């Protein structure tokens, strides 16, 4: 196993061949490296087969955060106790996966090699003086990784659901008619009709230009609305995403010349990820800006691009379930190098797993979580 701190050491083609996932392709990883690089140590664990033309056979991006970054996962907050608790030394945790669209994956050409690759990464973390290896969001469908993590002694607990829709058909109308049940179909059509009667227009923002400032302002307003301690994306963040990620969409909503809402998406390998959304807080959402720019229009673009699935990530549970979204389990895995601390974490995780699943079920069903 080898370690590097530069995504420049990998070609787009070899990453695409091994990962087949746009969240782990060179475009998105280049964005994350530049976006988070001043606040985290960015690492890439990998293996190559020298007997096969130096072919990339294993790969996992990871981060050791030097300072807190809004909306990144922190084990102390998840497991309890915060930064001062027994699991809260987040600057000594090796986080495997990618942020923004939280996803933890470890790629090996041979699935049976996953455990060995994980053991090598964990050994490296211990030798480097880190306290834990954390995978904040492993999908429930990632059977090979989950088996490798269990065999390597990682503790696990359900975190959240990752919501998605499988899309098909020649256009949005065909998709709504053929792929959705009556209830979600009626809600989407109602959302579309509200928007059509509003006089607002949708546009693809080919070049951000001065709109980057507007996106940053609307993002900041969203963070303030939900009492986030700081903004996640600045104007430079949006400009960086535009510059480094070619396979993306910025969709805008305009009232006349004014940009009053947007969504930001990434696509590749048959999947679109809607990453961020914002709107002008002074504009009432009677026209269903959120649903149209955040759901309807990305579905349209996904169909046009030939994508078979659109992901929206976690949260907004009822909005998504009422419109037919399904979900995959998102599971936290962690292993502390100190065996006593790890036993304590395993006990906490066993309780959290049950409680978090009950809470998620309540949120998706519309019941009040206990």
Secondary structure, 3 states (H helix, E strand, C coil): CEEECCHHHCCHHHHHHHHCCHHHCHHHHHHHHHHHCCCEEEEEEEEEEHHHCCEEEEEEEEEEECCCCCCCCCHHHHHCCHHHCCCCCHHHEEEECECCCCECCCEECCHHHHHHHHHHHHHHHHHCCCCEEEEEEEECCCHHHHHHHHHCCCEEEEEEEEEEEECCCCCHHHHHHHHCCHHHHHHHHHHHHHHHCCCCEEEECCCCCCHHHHHHHHHHHHHHHCCCCCCCCCHHHHHHHHHHCCCEEEEEEEECCEEEEEEEEEEECCEEEEEEEEECCCCCHHHCHHHHHHHHHHHHHHHHHCCCEEEEECCCHHHHHCCCCEEEEEEEEEEECCHHHHHHHHHHHHHHHHHHHHHHHHHHHCCCCC
